[in-house]
Amino acid sequence: MVWMKLIGAFMRASAQEELAYRENFWMQVLHSLLNLAVGVLGISVLFTQVQHISGWNYSSALAILGVYLIVSALRGLFIGPSLEALAGLGQEIWNGQFDFTLLRPANTRFLVTFRRWRFFALFDLLLGVGVLAVAVSRAQQPVSLLNWLFFGLTLLAAVVLLYAALLAFTSLAFQSPGMVFTWVFDAIFQLARYPVQIYPPALRFTLTWLVPVGMMTSIPAQALTGQLNGWMLAGSLALAAAMLVGASWVFDRATRRYASASS
């Protein structure tokens, strides 16, 4: 209950901060609509030339885009703002404000994960859900309850994978505070808009096992369209758990090596 109260306090403080700059909402809406238009246009142009690509048709590829938008929205809602304040342009590691986070009587990893929220991302979440609904309505076969269950589990695994990857990239900032490592991840994450199977083998391996952005979108879409088997489901859940444990260990080691900017 203490953790939930803290998250509630963080959410209220973030809401008050965002409401002070309401004009930003319209800029966010424009950015979200442009992002949606680019994604849909890219898939539409691709499938005007062919009917299937590596086993994916238009509706299943659209499902990947919907999952991509949903995962991106969840990142923008609470994961991204908090970690970007630590290792992004705000650079709390660089200017020494991370000292105050370490001194607070709460788990450091919890604080850097949930302390900032960006509620404008809820609009992106609605867009992602809308794209996913269109993809389901265009599917050749109805989506069963079991497929929805698998989709929920793999979507949860995708969010855990995203958080673990961002936490690991953020940990690198303790070694080189001048580098914004999360921007590197952003560039890679753009590739998750499309099925991972369309990429060359070496890149496909990278996007599946090294920086698993492909698993964050392709696996949930496969679960929704009935293309996911039990081994793939178990593998995605196991990989998410392993990456979370590994990223948490890396982050904890990085914070122990942190030297205050004022020291």
Secondary structure per residue as TSV (DSSP state, phi and psi in degrees):
chain	resnum	aa	ss	phi	psi
A	1	M	-	360.0	-32.2
A	2	V	H	-63.3	-43.1
A	3	W	H	-64.0	-39.9
A	4	M	H	-66.1	-37.5
A	5	K	H	-65.0	-39.6
A	6	L	H	-64.3	-43.6
A	7	I	H	-61.7	-40.9
A	8	G	H	-60.8	-41.0
A	9	A	H	-65.7	-41.3
A	10	F	H	-62.3	-41.2
A	11	M	H	-65.5	-42.1
A	12	R	H	-63.9	-43.1
A	13	A	H	-64.5	-40.4
A	14	S	H	-67.4	-38.9
A	15	A	H	-63.5	-42.2
A	16	Q	H	-63.2	-39.2
A	17	E	H	-66.9	-41.0
A	18	E	H	-71.4	-36.8
A	19	L	H	-67.8	-17.5
A	20	A	T	-74.6	-15.0
A	21	Y	T	-129.9	68.3
A	22	R	T	-69.1	-23.8
A	23	E	H	-63.5	-24.8
A	24	N	H	-63.3	-24.1
A	25	F	H	-60.8	-43.9
A	26	W	H	-70.3	-33.9
A	27	M	H	-65.1	-38.4
A	28	Q	H	-67.0	-39.6
A	29	V	H	-62.1	-44.4
A	30	L	H	-62.3	-44.5
A	31	H	H	-62.2	-41.8
A	32	S	H	-65.4	-42.8
A	33	L	H	-66.0	-39.3
A	34	L	H	-64.6	-41.2
A	35	N	H	-62.3	-41.5
A	36	L	H	-64.7	-44.9
A	37	A	H	-62.6	-42.1
A	38	V	H	-63.2	-43.3
A	39	G	H	-64.9	-47.6
A	40	V	H	-66.3	-41.2
A	41	L	H	-63.1	-42.2
A	42	G	H	-61.3	-44.4
A	43	I	H	-68.1	-41.0
A	44	S	H	-63.5	-43.9
A	45	V	H	-62.7	-40.5
A	46	L	H	-62.1	-43.1
A	47	F	H	-90.0	2.7
A	48	T	H	-77.5	-18.1
A	49	Q	H	-94.0	-31.7
A	50	V	-	-137.4	162.0
A	51	Q	S	-92.9	-33.6
A	52	H	-	-138.5	145.9
A	53	I	B	-133.0	112.0
A	54	S	T	52.6	38.3
A	55	G	T	89.3	0.6
A	56	W	B	-107.1	132.8
A	57	N	-	-103.2	-174.1
A	58	Y	H	-63.3	-44.9
A	59	S	H	-66.2	-39.8
A	60	S	H	-70.8	-35.4
A	61	A	H	-66.7	-35.6
A	62	L	H	-66.1	-33.4
A	63	A	H	-63.8	-37.7
A	64	I	H	-62.1	-43.1
A	65	L	H	-61.9	-40.9
A	66	G	H	-61.4	-43.5
A	67	V	H	-64.3	-40.9
A	68	Y	H	-58.6	-44.3
A	69	L	H	-67.0	-38.4
A	70	I	H	-65.8	-47.9
A	71	V	H	-63.7	-40.9
A	72	S	H	-62.5	-38.9
A	73	A	H	-66.1	-41.8
A	74	L	H	-65.6	-35.7
A	75	R	I	-64.2	-44.9
A	76	G	I	-68.3	-22.3
A	77	L	I	-72.1	-48.5
A	78	F	I	-143.4	-28.2
A	79	I	I	-74.0	-51.8
A	80	G	H	-61.7	-51.6
A	81	P	H	-57.1	-40.0
A	82	S	H	-69.2	-47.3
A	83	L	H	-72.8	-31.9
A	84	E	H	-67.1	-32.6
A	85	A	H	-65.7	-26.8
A	86	L	H	-83.2	-46.3
A	87	A	H	-127.3	9.6
A	88	G	S	-93.5	-143.5
A	89	L	S	-66.7	-27.7
A	90	G	S	-66.7	-35.3
A	91	Q	-	49.2	61.9
A	92	E	H	-63.0	-28.7
A	93	I	H	-67.2	-38.3
A	94	W	H	-72.4	-45.3
A	95	N	H	-91.7	-2.4
A	96	G	S	90.8	-0.6
A	97	Q	T	-69.5	-14.1
A	98	F	H	-64.8	-19.6
A	99	D	H	-55.5	-42.6
A	100	F	H	-68.6	-32.4
A	101	T	H	-65.9	-42.1
A	102	L	H	-65.1	-29.9
A	103	L	H	-81.7	-13.3
A	104	R	S	-72.8	144.8
A	105	P	S	-80.2	58.9
A	106	A	S	-153.3	161.4
A	107	N	-	-60.3	129.7
A	108	T	H	-62.9	-43.2
A	109	R	H	-64.0	-36.9
A	110	F	H	-62.8	-43.5
A	111	L	H	-65.4	-44.2
A	112	V	H	-75.4	-7.1
A	113	T	H	-95.6	-39.5
A	114	F	H	-116.1	3.2
A	115	R	S	-75.4	-23.4
A	116	R	-	-124.2	138.3
A	117	W	-	-130.4	144.8
A	118	R	-	-124.7	95.4
A	119	F	T	-73.8	-13.1
A	120	F	T	-62.5	-21.5
A	121	A	H	-67.8	-14.5
A	122	L	H	-62.9	-29.0
A	123	F	H	-66.2	-40.6
A	124	D	H	-62.3	-37.0
A	125	L	H	-63.5	-41.5
A	126	L	H	-63.7	-39.9
A	127	L	H	-63.6	-42.7
A	128	G	H	-62.8	-42.7
A	129	V	H	-63.6	-39.0
A	130	G	H	-63.4	-44.7
A	131	V	H	-62.9	-40.9
A	132	L	H	-64.3	-38.8
A	133	A	H	-64.6	-40.3
A	134	V	H	-63.6	-42.1
A	135	A	H	-62.5	-41.7
A	136	V	H	-65.8	-39.4
A	137	S	H	-67.5	-26.1
A	138	R	H	-92.6	-3.3
A	139	A	-	-64.3	147.3
A	140	Q	S	-72.0	-27.8
A	141	Q	S	-124.6	147.0
A	142	P	-	-65.5	148.7
A	143	V	-	-85.0	123.7
A	144	S	-	-81.5	166.8
A	145	L	H	-63.1	-36.2
A	146	L	H	-63.8	-38.7
A	147	N	H	-64.7	-39.1
A	148	W	H	-65.3	-37.8
A	149	L	H	-63.6	-47.5
A	150	F	H	-61.4	-38.3
A	151	F	H	-62.0	-45.1
A	152	G	H	-61.3	-41.6
A	153	L	H	-67.0	-43.8
A	154	T	H	-71.9	-30.8
A	155	L	H	-67.4	-39.7
A	156	L	H	-61.2	-43.6
A	157	A	H	-62.0	-36.9
A	158	A	H	-63.8	-42.6
A	159	V	H	-65.8	-39.3
A	160	V	H	-64.6	-43.1
A	161	L	H	-61.0	-42.6
A	162	L	H	-61.9	-46.6
A	163	Y	H	-62.3	-43.3
A	164	A	H	-63.7	-42.6
A	165	A	H	-64.0	-44.8
A	166	L	H	-65.8	-37.9
A	167	L	H	-64.3	-40.5
A	168	A	H	-66.5	-43.4
A	169	F	H	-65.7	-36.8
A	170	T	H	-64.3	-36.0
A	171	S	H	-60.8	-29.3
A	172	L	G	-65.1	-23.9
A	173	A	G	-66.0	-22.9
A	174	F	G	-68.7	-25.9
A	175	Q	T	-84.3	-38.6
A	176	S	-	-134.4	82.8
A	177	P	T	-60.4	-22.0
A	178	G	T	-78.7	-10.2
A	179	M	-	-98.9	133.9
A	180	V	-	-95.5	86.8
A	181	F	H	-68.6	-26.8
A	182	T	H	-65.5	-23.5
A	183	W	H	-66.4	-34.0
A	184	V	H	-62.1	-43.3
A	185	F	H	-63.9	-38.5
A	186	D	H	-57.7	-42.8
A	187	A	H	-63.5	-39.8
A	188	I	H	-70.6	-38.3
A	189	F	H	-64.3	-25.2
A	190	Q	G	-59.3	-27.7
A	191	L	G	-70.2	-14.5
A	192	A	G	-77.2	-1.3
A	193	R	G	-67.2	-23.8
A	194	Y	S	-120.5	161.0
A	195	P	-	-57.3	134.7
A	196	V	G	-66.6	-21.8
A	197	Q	G	-70.5	-15.1
A	198	I	G	-82.2	-10.4
A	199	Y	S	-87.5	158.8
A	200	P	-	-59.4	156.6
A	201	P	H	-53.2	-44.3
A	202	A	H	-64.6	-44.0
A	203	L	H	-68.7	-36.4
A	204	R	H	-62.6	-41.4
A	205	F	H	-62.7	-41.5
A	206	T	I	-63.6	-44.0
A	207	L	I	-76.6	-11.1
A	208	T	I	-99.5	-40.6
A	209	W	I	-118.4	-31.5
A	210	L	I	-87.5	-56.2
A	211	V	S	-123.0	86.4
A	212	P	-	-75.8	53.7
A	213	V	H	-70.4	-28.3
A	214	G	H	-65.0	-38.6
A	215	M	H	-68.0	-24.8
A	216	M	H	-69.1	-25.3
A	217	T	H	-117.8	-44.6
A	218	S	H	-67.1	-41.5
A	219	I	H	-64.5	-48.1
A	220	P	H	-60.5	-37.3
A	221	A	H	-65.9	-38.7
A	222	Q	H	-65.5	-36.8
A	223	A	H	-62.9	-38.9
A	224	L	H	-71.7	-32.9
A	225	T	T	-94.0	6.5
A	226	G	T	78.5	16.3
A	227	Q	-	-95.7	2.7
A	228	L	-	-98.5	131.5
A	229	N	-	-101.4	174.1
A	230	G	H	-63.3	-36.0
A	231	W	H	-66.0	-40.0
A	232	M	H	-66.5	-38.6
A	233	L	H	-63.7	-48.2
A	234	A	H	-62.9	-39.2
A	235	G	H	-64.1	-41.8
A	236	S	H	-66.8	-39.7
A	237	L	H	-66.8	-41.3
A	238	A	H	-66.1	-41.1
A	239	L	H	-64.5	-40.9
A	240	A	H	-62.0	-43.8
A	241	A	H	-65.1	-43.1
A	242	A	H	-64.8	-42.2
A	243	M	H	-67.9	-35.8
A	244	L	H	-64.3	-45.5
A	245	V	H	-63.9	-44.9
A	246	G	H	-64.8	-44.7
A	247	A	H	-65.9	-37.8
A	248	S	H	-63.8	-40.9
A	249	W	H	-64.3	-43.1
A	250	V	H	-63.3	-42.7
A	251	F	H	-66.1	-42.6
A	252	D	H	-62.9	-40.0
A	253	R	H	-65.9	-38.5
A	254	A	H	-65.5	-40.4
A	255	T	H	-68.2	-31.0
A	256	R	H	-69.0	-25.0
A	257	R	T	-89.0	-4.2
A	258	Y	-	-65.2	132.0
A	259	A	-	-115.1	127.4
A	260	S	-	-56.6	143.2
A	261	A	T	-67.2	-18.4
A	262	S	T	-93.0	-5.2
A	263	S	-	-90.8	360.0
